[in-house]
Structures are given as structure tokens and as C-alpha cells.
Amino acid sequence: MLNVAFAEDANVTVADHGAENLAVLRRWALNLMRQEGSVGAINKNRKRAGWDDLYRDRLLQQLRPDPT
């Protein structure tokens, strides 16, 4: 799934632990998009997160702890 949505095989990061760190961030982003529940392909939602401020805010709201 990560290769389809984020073209992970094309990543050429080789410095230190950069590749591992980026893989963790990609998995984190993928899980946020799945939990958010929007209908559509992950690849489409990844692009949407870059273009749509409200959608990106909804994704990031999931990271805040529940105030209750």
C-alpha cells in the first residue's frame, strides 16, 4: 500500500536513518487517512491533504488528545 500511495520504491534517501524515518512518517500518514474515514483512494486523499487546508486540519485533529 505504501508503494502505491507514496511511491516508496522510488525513494532514494540514503543518509543515516532517513529512509527509515520517512517510512515511519508515511505509515503514520496512511493510518491517519484511514482513520479519518473519507471515501476514496488513499493516493487521492494524499494529494487532497496537500491541496485542501480543511481536510489536512481534519487529519491533524486526530492527533490531539480528547479533552474529556
N, CA, C and O of each residue as an XYZ file, in Angstrom:
272
protein
N       0.821     -1.196      0.000
C       0.000      0.000      0.000
C       0.865      1.261      0.000
O       0.546      2.233     -0.685
N       1.957      1.247      0.767
C       2.819      2.428      0.811
C       3.452      2.707     -0.539
O       3.630      3.867     -0.911
N       3.792      1.669     -1.272
C       4.394      1.883     -2.574
C       3.396      2.495     -3.542
O       3.769      3.341     -4.355
N       2.145      2.086     -3.473
C       1.122      2.622     -4.369
C       0.819      4.070     -4.024
O       0.778      4.915     -4.919
N       0.609      4.375     -2.768
C       0.197      5.720     -2.365
C       1.353      6.707     -2.322
O       1.163      7.884     -2.628
N       2.537      6.259     -1.951
C       3.651      7.178     -1.738
C       4.860      6.899     -2.627
O       5.895      7.544     -2.462
N       4.757      5.958     -3.563
C       5.868      5.582     -4.455
C       7.142      5.327     -3.643
O       8.209      5.864     -3.941
N       6.999      4.503     -2.625
C       8.094      4.273     -1.686
C       9.311      3.612     -2.342
O      10.441      3.841     -1.913
N       9.091      2.801     -3.371
C      10.225      2.163     -4.037
C      11.115      3.164     -4.767
O      12.296      2.894     -4.988
N      10.566      4.304     -5.141
C      11.337      5.327     -5.858
C      12.146      6.214     -4.910
O      12.905      7.068     -5.367
N      11.996      6.023     -3.609
C      12.709      6.832     -2.626
C      14.195      6.495     -2.656
O      14.572      5.325     -2.604
N      15.036      7.523     -2.739
C      16.482      7.312     -2.796
C      17.196      7.918     -1.589
O      18.392      8.201     -1.659
N      16.491      8.114     -0.506
C      17.088      8.658      0.707
C      18.065      7.642      1.286
O      17.689      6.502      1.562
N      19.323      8.054      1.472
C      20.331      7.127      1.970
C      21.082      7.649      3.191
O      21.815      6.888      3.823
N      20.924      8.903      3.534
C      21.675      9.500      4.639
C      21.165      8.987      5.986
O      19.976      9.070      6.293
N      22.096      8.455      6.780
C      21.809      7.993      8.147
C      20.558      7.125      8.191
O      20.480      6.107      7.503
N      19.578      7.526      9.000
C      18.334      6.764      9.155
C      17.184      7.429      8.425
O      16.023      7.217      8.777
N      17.483      8.218      7.428
C      16.459      8.972      6.702
C      15.392      8.102      6.082
O      14.207      8.423      6.174
N      15.782      7.008      5.452
C      14.807      6.136      4.800
C      13.841      5.525      5.818
O      12.636      5.457      5.574
N      14.373      5.083      6.952
C      13.511      4.505      7.990
C      12.577      5.554      8.576
O      11.403      5.279      8.822
N      13.100      6.760      8.799
C      12.286      7.837      9.352
C      11.152      8.216      8.401
O      10.020      8.423      8.838
N      11.448      8.308      7.108
C      10.412      8.630      6.134
C       9.377      7.517      6.038
O       8.192      7.793      5.853
N       9.804      6.267      6.162
C       8.858      5.155      6.132
C       7.894      5.231      7.317
O       6.704      4.952      7.169
N       8.399      5.603      8.477
C       7.533      5.756      9.656
C       6.521      6.874      9.422
O       5.339      6.717      9.729
N       6.977      7.992      8.885
C       6.064      9.110      8.612
C       5.014      8.737      7.573
O       3.859      9.147      7.689
N       5.397      7.969      6.568
C       4.423      7.540      5.551
C       3.377      6.622      6.156
O       2.190      6.756      5.861
N       3.811      5.678      7.010
C       2.845      4.794      7.670
C       1.907      5.586      8.572
O       0.709      5.310      8.629
N       2.450      6.557      9.265
C       1.656      7.413     10.148
C       0.608      8.172      9.334
O      -0.557      8.228      9.728
N       1.011      8.754      8.206
C       0.080      9.492      7.350
C      -0.987      8.569      6.776
O      -2.159      8.939      6.714
N      -0.590      7.373      6.358
C      -1.542      6.420      5.821
C      -2.581      6.037      6.869
O      -3.771      5.966      6.561
N      -2.151      5.793      8.086
C      -3.086      5.445      9.159
C      -4.018      6.601      9.492
O      -5.197      6.374      9.764
N      -3.525      7.829      9.479
C      -4.390      8.980      9.727
C      -5.481      9.080      8.664
O      -6.641      9.345      8.981
N      -5.108      8.869      7.407
C      -6.095      8.947      6.332
C      -7.113      7.822      6.438
O      -8.293      8.032      6.156
N      -6.681      6.638      6.835
C      -7.626      5.526      7.009
C      -8.584      5.792      8.167
O      -9.779      5.521      8.049
N      -8.081      6.316      9.279
C      -8.914      6.570     10.453
C      -9.891      7.707     10.225
O     -10.978      7.717     10.803
N      -9.518      8.659      9.395
C     -10.370      9.827      9.149
C     -11.672      9.416      8.472
O     -12.723     10.000      8.738
N     -11.606      8.425      7.608
C     -12.818      7.843      7.060
C     -13.338      8.445      5.769
O     -14.451      8.104      5.367
N     -12.612      9.309      5.099
C     -13.074      9.848      3.827
C     -13.113      8.751      2.785
O     -12.255      7.869      2.749
N     -14.118      8.823      1.943
C     -14.260      7.852      0.869
C     -13.290      8.234     -0.247
O     -13.111      9.413     -0.550
N     -12.680      7.243     -0.842
C     -11.796      7.494     -1.976
C     -10.468      6.800     -1.803
O     -10.153      6.256     -0.745
N      -9.703      6.833     -2.869
C      -8.403      6.183     -2.874
C      -7.426      6.932     -1.981
O      -7.481      8.157     -1.870
N      -6.544      6.192     -1.354
C      -5.534      6.790     -0.484
C      -4.664      7.760     -1.275
O      -4.311      8.826     -0.771
N      -4.318      7.402     -2.503
C      -3.494      8.280     -3.322
C      -4.195      9.619     -3.554
O      -3.556     10.671     -3.517
N      -5.503      9.580     -3.792
C      -6.281     10.807     -3.979
C      -6.318     11.623     -2.686
O      -6.177     12.846     -2.711
N      -6.506     10.942     -1.567
C      -6.569     11.648     -0.288
C      -5.217     12.227      0.108
O      -5.159     13.261      0.773
N      -4.134     11.576     -0.290
C      -2.791     12.116     -0.024
C      -2.616     13.438     -0.746
O      -2.122     14.405     -0.165
N      -3.013     13.489     -1.996
C      -2.932     14.739     -2.762
C      -3.875     15.781     -2.177
O      -3.538     16.962     -2.094
N      -5.058     15.334     -1.773
C      -6.042     16.244     -1.189
C      -5.505     16.892      0.090
O      -5.777     18.063      0.353
N      -4.744     16.134      0.881
C      -4.162     16.684      2.109
C      -3.180     17.801      1.788
O      -3.007     18.715      2.593
N      -2.544     17.745      0.643
C      -1.631     18.805      0.239
C      -2.334     20.033     -0.293
O      -1.811     21.143     -0.195
N      -3.517     19.844     -0.859
C      -4.234     20.945     -1.500
C      -5.308     21.573     -0.627
O      -5.545     22.779     -0.705
N      -5.958     20.771      0.198
C      -7.142     21.211      0.941
C      -6.791     21.429      2.413
O      -6.552     20.475      3.155
N      -6.764     22.693      2.820
C      -6.400     23.024      4.200
C      -7.371     22.422      5.211
O      -6.949     21.961      6.271
N      -8.666     22.421      4.899
C      -9.658     21.894      5.842
C      -9.499     20.383      6.026
O      -9.618     19.873      7.140
N      -9.231     19.676      4.930
C      -9.010     18.224      5.034
C      -7.757     17.935      5.850
O      -7.765     17.052      6.708
N      -6.682     18.673      5.589
C      -5.431     18.479      6.341
C      -5.655     18.774      7.825
O      -5.129     18.065      8.683
N      -6.431     19.813      8.131
C      -6.738     20.120      9.529
C      -7.516     18.984     10.188
O      -7.273     18.650     11.348
N      -8.465     18.383      9.436
C      -9.222     17.248      9.977
C      -8.301     16.081     10.294
O      -8.467     15.408     11.311
N      -7.330     15.843      9.421
C      -6.375     14.765      9.680
C      -5.558     15.051     10.929
O      -5.364     14.169     11.766
N      -5.085     16.270     11.053
C      -4.225     16.614     12.185
C      -5.001     16.712     13.494
O      -4.411     16.564     14.564
N      -6.300     16.955     13.435
C      -7.123     16.988     14.643
C      -7.145     15.629     15.343
O      -7.371     15.553     16.550
N      -6.914     14.578     14.596
C      -6.893     13.237     15.168
C      -5.725     13.059     16.134
O      -5.751     12.164     16.978
N      -4.719     13.888     16.020
C      -3.537     13.775     16.864
C      -3.727     14.415     18.234
O      -3.013     14.092     19.184
N      -4.682     15.312     18.329
C      -4.919     15.978     19.617
C      -5.624     15.035     20.576
O      -6.534     14.303     20.187
N      -5.204     15.058     21.817
C      -5.882     14.197     22.805
C      -7.299     14.703     23.055
O      -7.572     15.900     22.960
N      -8.187     13.779     23.374
C      -9.577     14.122     23.681
C      -9.610     14.922     24.983
O      -9.043     14.476     25.980
N     -10.273     16.117     25.005
C     -10.252     16.961     26.208
C     -11.040     16.392     27.385
O     -10.982     16.949     28.481
N     -11.768     15.306     27.188
C     -12.561     14.748     28.306
C     -11.752     13.845     29.172
O     -12.268     13.300     30.148
